[in-house]
């Protein structure tokens, strides 16, 4: 697999920087809620990818 697949694009790096700056102004409770939401979204994304692969006869 191409190692560049594991790297962020320039746009993603910019978005990550914005997220880092936003985190500086969050309370502990807001950070926990954001982490929980992000974890849920990653799980949903995994499910979408898994279902798409099942539907695609490889």
N, CA, C and O atoms as a Maestro MAE file, in Angstrom:
{
 s_m_m2io_version
 :::
 2.0.0
}

f_m_ct {
 s_m_title
 :::
 protein
 m_atom[232] {
  # First column is atom index #
  i_m_mmod_type
  r_m_x_coord
  r_m_y_coord
  r_m_z_coord
  i_m_residue_number
  s_m_chain_name
  s_m_pdb_residue_name
  s_m_pdb_atom_name
  i_m_atomic_number
  :::
  1 25 0.848 -1.184 0.000 1 A "UNK " " N  " 7
  2 3 0.000 0.000 0.000 1 A "UNK " " CA " 6
  3 2 0.889 1.242 0.000 1 A "UNK " " C  " 6
  4 15 1.932 1.277 0.653 1 A "UNK " " O  " 8
  5 25 0.469 2.227 -0.722 2 A "UNK " " N  " 7
  6 3 1.203 3.488 -0.849 2 A "UNK " " CA " 6
  7 2 1.241 4.196 0.499 2 A "UNK " " C  " 6
  8 15 0.194 4.416 1.107 2 A "UNK " " O  " 8
  9 25 2.429 4.556 0.974 3 A "UNK " " N  " 7
  10 3 2.558 5.208 2.282 3 A "UNK " " CA " 6
  11 2 1.898 6.581 2.308 3 A "UNK " " C  " 6
  12 15 1.562 7.072 3.385 3 A "UNK " " O  " 8
  13 25 1.703 7.216 1.148 4 A "UNK " " N  " 7
  14 3 1.058 8.527 1.122 4 A "UNK " " CA " 6
  15 2 -0.422 8.424 1.505 4 A "UNK " " C  " 6
  16 15 -1.045 9.432 1.839 4 A "UNK " " O  " 8
  17 25 -0.984 7.221 1.459 5 A "UNK " " N  " 7
  18 3 -2.377 7.027 1.855 5 A "UNK " " CA " 6
  19 2 -2.575 7.282 3.341 5 A "UNK " " C  " 6
  20 15 -3.697 7.524 3.786 5 A "UNK " " O  " 8
  21 25 -1.498 7.230 4.109 6 A "UNK " " N  " 7
  22 3 -1.567 7.426 5.550 6 A "UNK " " CA " 6
  23 2 -1.228 8.853 5.959 6 A "UNK " " C  " 6
  24 15 -1.189 9.161 7.151 6 A "UNK " " O  " 8
  25 25 -0.984 9.718 5.001 7 A "UNK " " N  " 7
  26 3 -0.622 11.105 5.273 7 A "UNK " " CA " 6
  27 2 -1.825 12.004 5.035 7 A "UNK " " C  " 6
  28 15 -2.706 11.681 4.238 7 A "UNK " " O  " 8
  29 25 -1.856 13.128 5.729 8 A "UNK " " N  " 7
  30 3 -2.933 14.090 5.557 8 A "UNK " " CA " 6
  31 2 -2.642 14.983 4.362 8 A "UNK " " C  " 6
  32 15 -1.489 15.295 4.063 8 A "UNK " " O  " 8
  33 25 -3.713 15.389 3.683 9 A "UNK " " N  " 7
  34 3 -3.564 16.365 2.610 9 A "UNK " " CA " 6
  35 2 -3.316 17.727 3.249 9 A "UNK " " C  " 6
  36 15 -3.471 17.890 4.460 9 A "UNK " " O  " 8
  37 25 -2.937 18.687 2.444 10 A "UNK " " N  " 7
  38 3 -2.710 20.034 2.940 10 A "UNK " " CA " 6
  39 2 -3.991 20.598 3.566 10 A "UNK " " C  " 6
  40 15 -3.949 21.235 4.619 10 A "UNK " " O  " 8
  41 25 -5.114 20.359 2.913 11 A "UNK " " N  " 7
  42 3 -6.399 20.824 3.443 11 A "UNK " " CA " 6
  43 2 -6.715 20.160 4.789 11 A "UNK " " C  " 6
  44 15 -7.204 20.815 5.709 11 A "UNK " " O  " 8
  45 25 -6.432 18.858 4.897 12 A "UNK " " N  " 7
  46 3 -6.671 18.150 6.157 12 A "UNK " " CA " 6
  47 2 -5.746 18.664 7.261 12 A "UNK " " C  " 6
  48 15 -6.159 18.776 8.415 12 A "UNK " " O  " 8
  49 25 -4.505 18.973 6.913 13 A "UNK " " N  " 7
  50 3 -3.577 19.537 7.897 13 A "UNK " " CA " 6
  51 2 -4.090 20.889 8.405 13 A "UNK " " C  " 6
  52 15 -3.981 21.192 9.593 13 A "UNK " " O  " 8
  53 25 -4.645 21.690 7.509 14 A "UNK " " N  " 7
  54 3 -5.215 22.979 7.890 14 A "UNK " " CA " 6
  55 2 -6.413 22.773 8.818 14 A "UNK " " C  " 6
  56 15 -6.539 23.463 9.829 14 A "UNK " " O  " 8
  57 25 -7.292 21.826 8.476 15 A "UNK " " N  " 7
  58 3 -8.441 21.528 9.324 15 A "UNK " " CA " 6
  59 2 -7.995 21.031 10.700 15 A "UNK " " C  " 6
  60 15 -8.598 21.371 11.718 15 A "UNK " " O  " 8
  61 25 -6.944 20.232 10.721 16 A "UNK " " N  " 7
  62 3 -6.426 19.728 11.990 16 A "UNK " " CA " 6
  63 2 -5.905 20.871 12.852 16 A "UNK " " C  " 6
  64 15 -6.115 20.882 14.065 16 A "UNK " " O  " 8
  65 25 -5.235 21.821 12.236 17 A "UNK " " N  " 7
  66 3 -4.726 22.985 12.970 17 A "UNK " " CA " 6
  67 2 -5.887 23.796 13.561 17 A "UNK " " C  " 6
  68 15 -5.813 24.251 14.703 17 A "UNK " " O  " 8
  69 25 -6.951 23.973 12.784 18 A "UNK " " N  " 7
  70 3 -8.129 24.680 13.290 18 A "UNK " " CA " 6
  71 2 -8.739 23.938 14.478 18 A "UNK " " C  " 6
  72 15 -9.164 24.562 15.450 18 A "UNK " " O  " 8
  73 25 -8.782 22.619 14.398 19 A "UNK " " N  " 7
  74 3 -9.318 21.820 15.497 19 A "UNK " " CA " 6
  75 2 -8.445 21.948 16.746 19 A "UNK " " C  " 6
  76 15 -8.959 22.040 17.861 19 A "UNK " " O  " 8
  77 25 -7.141 21.954 16.557 20 A "UNK " " N  " 7
  78 3 -6.218 22.108 17.687 20 A "UNK " " CA " 6
  79 2 -6.427 23.452 18.378 20 A "UNK " " C  " 6
  80 15 -6.431 23.539 19.606 20 A "UNK " " O  " 8
  81 25 -6.600 24.495 17.571 21 A "UNK " " N  " 7
  82 3 -6.824 25.823 18.149 21 A "UNK " " CA " 6
  83 2 -8.164 25.887 18.879 21 A "UNK " " C  " 6
  84 15 -8.265 26.512 19.935 21 A "UNK " " O  " 8
  85 25 -9.189 25.247 18.324 22 A "UNK " " N  " 7
  86 3 -10.498 25.217 18.977 22 A "UNK " " CA " 6
  87 2 -10.431 24.474 20.302 22 A "UNK " " C  " 6
  88 15 -11.083 24.864 21.271 22 A "UNK " " O  " 8
  89 25 -9.647 23.410 20.347 23 A "UNK " " N  " 7
  90 3 -9.535 22.604 21.567 23 A "UNK " " CA " 6
  91 2 -8.937 23.415 22.718 23 A "UNK " " C  " 6
  92 15 -9.232 23.149 23.883 23 A "UNK " " O  " 8
  93 25 -8.109 24.392 22.400 24 A "UNK " " N  " 7
  94 3 -7.485 25.213 23.439 24 A "UNK " " CA " 6
  95 2 -8.521 25.992 24.244 24 A "UNK " " C  " 6
  96 15 -8.285 26.342 25.400 24 A "UNK " " O  " 8
  97 25 -9.673 26.262 23.622 25 A "UNK " " N  " 7
  98 3 -10.708 27.073 24.268 25 A "UNK " " CA " 6
  99 2 -11.845 26.231 24.851 25 A "UNK " " C  " 6
  100 15 -12.834 26.787 25.328 25 A "UNK " " O  " 8
  101 25 -11.723 24.911 24.819 26 A "UNK " " N  " 7
  102 3 -12.793 24.037 25.298 26 A "UNK " " CA " 6
  103 2 -12.621 23.684 26.762 26 A "UNK " " C  " 6
  104 15 -11.509 23.600 27.282 26 A "UNK " " O  " 8
  105 25 -13.753 23.479 27.406 27 A "UNK " " N  " 7
  106 3 -13.715 22.965 28.773 27 A "UNK " " CA " 6
  107 2 -13.471 21.450 28.705 27 A "UNK " " C  " 6
  108 15 -13.548 20.846 27.635 27 A "UNK " " O  " 8
  109 25 -13.183 20.868 29.834 28 A "UNK " " N  " 7
  110 3 -12.968 19.416 29.898 28 A "UNK " " CA " 6
  111 2 -14.220 18.677 29.426 28 A "UNK " " C  " 6
  112 15 -14.116 17.694 28.692 28 A "UNK " " O  " 8
  113 25 -15.387 19.134 29.838 29 A "UNK " " N  " 7
  114 3 -16.648 18.500 29.458 29 A "UNK " " CA " 6
  115 2 -16.870 18.581 27.945 29 A "UNK " " C  " 6
  116 15 -17.318 17.619 27.322 29 A "UNK " " O  " 8
  117 25 -16.550 19.746 27.363 30 A "UNK " " N  " 7
  118 3 -16.696 19.902 25.911 30 A "UNK " " CA " 6
  119 2 -15.743 18.973 25.173 30 A "UNK " " C  " 6
  120 15 -16.108 18.397 24.147 30 A "UNK " " O  " 8
  121 25 -14.519 18.821 25.689 31 A "UNK " " N  " 7
  122 3 -13.547 17.926 25.054 31 A "UNK " " CA " 6
  123 2 -14.022 16.477 25.101 31 A "UNK " " C  " 6
  124 15 -13.891 15.740 24.124 31 A "UNK " " O  " 8
  125 25 -14.577 16.073 26.250 32 A "UNK " " N  " 7
  126 3 -15.072 14.709 26.377 32 A "UNK " " CA " 6
  127 2 -16.213 14.470 25.402 32 A "UNK " " C  " 6
  128 15 -16.243 13.443 24.725 32 A "UNK " " O  " 8
  129 25 -17.150 15.404 25.323 33 A "UNK " " N  " 7
  130 3 -18.281 15.270 24.406 33 A "UNK " " CA " 6
  131 2 -17.806 15.223 22.950 33 A "UNK " " C  " 6
  132 15 -18.318 14.434 22.156 33 A "UNK " " O  " 8
  133 25 -16.837 16.057 22.603 34 A "UNK " " N  " 7
  134 3 -16.290 16.069 21.248 34 A "UNK " " CA " 6
  135 2 -15.599 14.744 20.932 34 A "UNK " " C  " 6
  136 15 -15.745 14.213 19.831 34 A "UNK " " O  " 8
  137 25 -14.854 14.216 21.886 35 A "UNK " " N  " 7
  138 3 -14.183 12.924 21.695 35 A "UNK " " CA " 6
  139 2 -15.196 11.807 21.481 35 A "UNK " " C  " 6
  140 15 -15.007 10.954 20.614 35 A "UNK " " O  " 8
  141 25 -16.262 11.809 22.260 36 A "UNK " " N  " 7
  142 3 -17.300 10.793 22.119 36 A "UNK " " CA " 6
  143 2 -17.965 10.903 20.747 36 A "UNK " " C  " 6
  144 15 -18.184 9.890 20.083 36 A "UNK " " O  " 8
  145 25 -18.285 12.123 20.320 37 A "UNK " " N  " 7
  146 3 -18.902 12.325 19.004 37 A "UNK " " CA " 6
  147 2 -17.964 11.878 17.882 37 A "UNK " " C  " 6
  148 15 -18.398 11.237 16.925 37 A "UNK " " O  " 8
  149 25 -16.679 12.216 18.003 38 A "UNK " " N  " 7
  150 3 -15.706 11.828 16.974 38 A "UNK " " CA " 6
  151 2 -15.567 10.309 16.910 38 A "UNK " " C  " 6
  152 15 -15.481 9.738 15.823 38 A "UNK " " O  " 8
  153 25 -15.545 9.661 18.061 39 A "UNK " " N  " 7
  154 3 -15.448 8.197 18.096 39 A "UNK " " CA " 6
  155 2 -16.663 7.561 17.437 39 A "UNK " " C  " 6
  156 15 -16.533 6.596 16.684 39 A "UNK " " O  " 8
  157 25 -17.841 8.100 17.719 40 A "UNK " " N  " 7
  158 3 -19.068 7.578 17.114 40 A "UNK " " CA " 6
  159 2 -19.031 7.745 15.597 40 A "UNK " " C  " 6
  160 15 -19.386 6.826 14.859 40 A "UNK " " O  " 8
  161 25 -18.602 8.920 15.137 41 A "UNK " " N  " 7
  162 3 -18.522 9.149 13.689 41 A "UNK " " CA " 6
  163 2 -17.537 8.205 13.013 41 A "UNK " " C  " 6
  164 15 -17.795 7.743 11.902 41 A "UNK " " O  " 8
  165 25 -16.415 7.910 13.660 42 A "UNK " " N  " 7
  166 3 -15.459 6.958 13.095 42 A "UNK " " CA " 6
  167 2 -16.067 5.565 12.997 42 A "UNK " " C  " 6
  168 15 -15.829 4.846 12.026 42 A "UNK " " O  " 8
  169 25 -16.857 5.182 14.008 43 A "UNK " " N  " 7
  170 3 -17.513 3.877 13.975 43 A "UNK " " CA " 6
  171 2 -18.551 3.822 12.858 43 A "UNK " " C  " 6
  172 15 -18.656 2.817 12.154 43 A "UNK " " O  " 8
  173 25 -19.321 4.906 12.693 44 A "UNK " " N  " 7
  174 3 -20.308 4.967 11.606 44 A "UNK " " CA " 6
  175 2 -19.593 4.875 10.263 44 A "UNK " " C  " 6
  176 15 -20.043 4.164 9.365 44 A "UNK " " O  " 8
  177 25 -18.480 5.593 10.122 45 A "UNK " " N  " 7
  178 3 -17.714 5.548 8.868 45 A "UNK " " CA " 6
  179 2 -17.239 4.123 8.586 45 A "UNK " " C  " 6
  180 15 -17.323 3.655 7.450 45 A "UNK " " O  " 8
  181 25 -16.740 3.430 9.615 46 A "UNK " " N  " 7
  182 3 -16.317 2.039 9.452 46 A "UNK " " CA " 6
  183 2 -17.474 1.172 8.972 46 A "UNK " " C  " 6
  184 15 -17.298 0.329 8.092 46 A "UNK " " O  " 8
  185 25 -18.660 1.377 9.547 47 A "UNK " " N  " 7
  186 3 -19.830 0.597 9.156 47 A "UNK " " CA " 6
  187 2 -20.228 0.876 7.713 47 A "UNK " " C  " 6
  188 15 -20.588 -0.044 6.979 47 A "UNK " " O  " 8
  189 25 -20.167 2.141 7.303 48 A "UNK " " N  " 7
  190 3 -20.505 2.500 5.924 48 A "UNK " " CA " 6
  191 2 -19.530 1.828 4.963 48 A "UNK " " C  " 6
  192 15 -19.949 1.252 3.959 48 A "UNK " " O  " 8
  193 25 -18.254 1.897 5.257 49 A "UNK " " N  " 7
  194 3 -17.244 1.280 4.390 49 A "UNK " " CA " 6
  195 2 -17.446 -0.227 4.337 49 A "UNK " " C  " 6
  196 15 -17.389 -0.823 3.261 49 A "UNK " " O  " 8
  197 25 -17.682 -0.849 5.491 50 A "UNK " " N  " 7
  198 3 -17.895 -2.294 5.556 50 A "UNK " " CA " 6
  199 2 -19.104 -2.699 4.712 50 A "UNK " " C  " 6
  200 15 -19.045 -3.672 3.959 50 A "UNK " " O  " 8
  201 25 -20.195 -1.951 4.841 51 A "UNK " " N  " 7
  202 3 -21.402 -2.270 4.067 51 A "UNK " " CA " 6
  203 2 -21.191 -2.053 2.574 51 A "UNK " " C  " 6
  204 15 -21.707 -2.819 1.761 51 A "UNK " " O  " 8
  205 25 -20.440 -1.021 2.204 52 A "UNK " " N  " 7
  206 3 -20.156 -0.791 0.790 52 A "UNK " " CA " 6
  207 2 -19.320 -1.931 0.215 52 A "UNK " " C  " 6
  208 15 -19.546 -2.360 -0.917 52 A "UNK " " O  " 8
  209 25 -18.359 -2.419 0.992 53 A "UNK " " N  " 7
  210 3 -17.531 -3.529 0.518 53 A "UNK " " CA " 6
  211 2 -18.348 -4.803 0.370 53 A "UNK " " C  " 6
  212 15 -18.117 -5.584 -0.553 53 A "UNK " " O  " 8
  213 25 -19.303 -5.019 1.271 54 A "UNK " " N  " 7
  214 3 -20.175 -6.198 1.158 54 A "UNK " " CA " 6
  215 2 -21.018 -6.136 -0.109 54 A "UNK " " C  " 6
  216 15 -21.236 -7.155 -0.764 54 A "UNK " " O  " 8
  217 25 -21.494 -4.933 -0.456 55 A "UNK " " N  " 7
  218 3 -22.336 -4.770 -1.630 55 A "UNK " " CA " 6
  219 2 -21.535 -4.857 -2.922 55 A "UNK " " C  " 6
  220 15 -22.078 -5.201 -3.972 55 A "UNK " " O  " 8
  221 25 -20.266 -4.551 -2.847 56 A "UNK " " N  " 7
  222 3 -19.393 -4.585 -4.027 56 A "UNK " " CA " 6
  223 2 -18.762 -5.972 -4.121 56 A "UNK " " C  " 6
  224 15 -17.985 -6.358 -3.247 56 A "UNK " " O  " 8
  225 25 -19.079 -6.700 -5.143 57 A "UNK " " N  " 7
  226 3 -18.539 -8.066 -5.315 57 A "UNK " " CA " 6
  227 2 -17.098 -7.969 -5.797 57 A "UNK " " C  " 6
  228 15 -16.841 -7.781 -6.986 57 A "UNK " " O  " 8
  229 25 -16.167 -8.099 -4.866 58 A "UNK " " N  " 7
  230 3 -14.742 -8.050 -5.248 58 A "UNK " " CA " 6
  231 2 -14.236 -9.411 -5.557 58 A "UNK " " C  " 6
  232 15 -13.064 -9.571 -5.897 58 A "UNK " " O  " 8
  :::
 }
 m_bond[231] {
  # First column is bond index #
  i_m_from
  i_m_to
  i_m_order
  :::
  1 1 2 1
  2 2 3 1
  3 3 4 2
  4 3 5 1
  5 5 6 1
  6 6 7 1
  7 7 8 2
  8 7 9 1
  9 9 10 1
  10 10 11 1
  11 11 12 2
  12 11 13 1
  13 13 14 1
  14 14 15 1
  15 15 16 2
  16 15 17 1
  17 17 18 1
  18 18 19 1
  19 19 20 2
  20 19 21 1
  21 21 22 1
  22 22 23 1
  23 23 24 2
  24 23 25 1
  25 25 26 1
  26 26 27 1
  27 27 28 2
  28 27 29 1
  29 29 30 1
  30 30 31 1
  31 31 32 2
  32 31 33 1
  33 33 34 1
  34 34 35 1
  35 35 36 2
  36 35 37 1
  37 37 38 1
  38 38 39 1
  39 39 40 2
  40 39 41 1
  41 41 42 1
  42 42 43 1
  43 43 44 2
  44 43 45 1
  45 45 46 1
  46 46 47 1
  47 47 48 2
  48 47 49 1
  49 49 50 1
  50 50 51 1
  51 51 52 2
  52 51 53 1
  53 53 54 1
  54 54 55 1
  55 55 56 2
  56 55 57 1
  57 57 58 1
  58 58 59 1
  59 59 60 2
  60 59 61 1
  61 61 62 1
  62 62 63 1
  63 63 64 2
  64 63 65 1
  65 65 66 1
  66 66 67 1
  67 67 68 2
  68 67 69 1
  69 69 70 1
  70 70 71 1
  71 71 72 2
  72 71 73 1
  73 73 74 1
  74 74 75 1
  75 75 76 2
  76 75 77 1
  77 77 78 1
  78 78 79 1
  79 79 80 2
  80 79 81 1
  81 81 82 1
  82 82 83 1
  83 83 84 2
  84 83 85 1
  85 85 86 1
  86 86 87 1
  87 87 88 2
  88 87 89 1
  89 89 90 1
  90 90 91 1
  91 91 92 2
  92 91 93 1
  93 93 94 1
  94 94 95 1
  95 95 96 2
  96 95 97 1
  97 97 98 1
  98 98 99 1
  99 99 100 2
  100 99 101 1
  101 101 102 1
  102 102 103 1
  103 103 104 2
  104 103 105 1
  105 105 106 1
  106 106 107 1
  107 107 108 2
  108 107 109 1
  109 109 110 1
  110 110 111 1
  111 111 112 2
  112 111 113 1
  113 113 114 1
  114 114 115 1
  115 115 116 2
  116 115 117 1
  117 117 118 1
  118 118 119 1
  119 119 120 2
  120 119 121 1
  121 121 122 1
  122 122 123 1
  123 123 124 2
  124 123 125 1
  125 125 126 1
  126 126 127 1
  127 127 128 2
  128 127 129 1
  129 129 130 1
  130 130 131 1
  131 131 132 2
  132 131 133 1
  133 133 134 1
  134 134 135 1
  135 135 136 2
  136 135 137 1
  137 137 138 1
  138 138 139 1
  139 139 140 2
  140 139 141 1
  141 141 142 1
  142 142 143 1
  143 143 144 2
  144 143 145 1
  145 145 146 1
  146 146 147 1
  147 147 148 2
  148 147 149 1
  149 149 150 1
  150 150 151 1
  151 151 152 2
  152 151 153 1
  153 153 154 1
  154 154 155 1
  155 155 156 2
  156 155 157 1
  157 157 158 1
  158 158 159 1
  159 159 160 2
  160 159 161 1
  161 161 162 1
  162 162 163 1
  163 163 164 2
  164 163 165 1
  165 165 166 1
  166 166 167 1
  167 167 168 2
  168 167 169 1
  169 169 170 1
  170 170 171 1
  171 171 172 2
  172 171 173 1
  173 173 174 1
  174 174 175 1
  175 175 176 2
  176 175 177 1
  177 177 178 1
  178 178 179 1
  179 179 180 2
  180 179 181 1
  181 181 182 1
  182 182 183 1
  183 183 184 2
  184 183 185 1
  185 185 186 1
  186 186 187 1
  187 187 188 2
  188 187 189 1
  189 189 190 1
  190 190 191 1
  191 191 192 2
  192 191 193 1
  193 193 194 1
  194 194 195 1
  195 195 196 2
  196 195 197 1
  197 197 198 1
  198 198 199 1
  199 199 200 2
  200 199 201 1
  201 201 202 1
  202 202 203 1
  203 203 204 2
  204 203 205 1
  205 205 206 1
  206 206 207 1
  207 207 208 2
  208 207 209 1
  209 209 210 1
  210 210 211 1
  211 211 212 2
  212 211 213 1
  213 213 214 1
  214 214 215 1
  215 215 216 2
  216 215 217 1
  217 217 218 1
  218 218 219 1
  219 219 220 2
  220 219 221 1
  221 221 222 1
  222 222 223 1
  223 223 224 2
  224 223 225 1
  225 225 226 1
  226 226 227 1
  227 227 228 2
  228 227 229 1
  229 229 230 1
  230 230 231 1
  231 231 232 2
  :::
 }
}
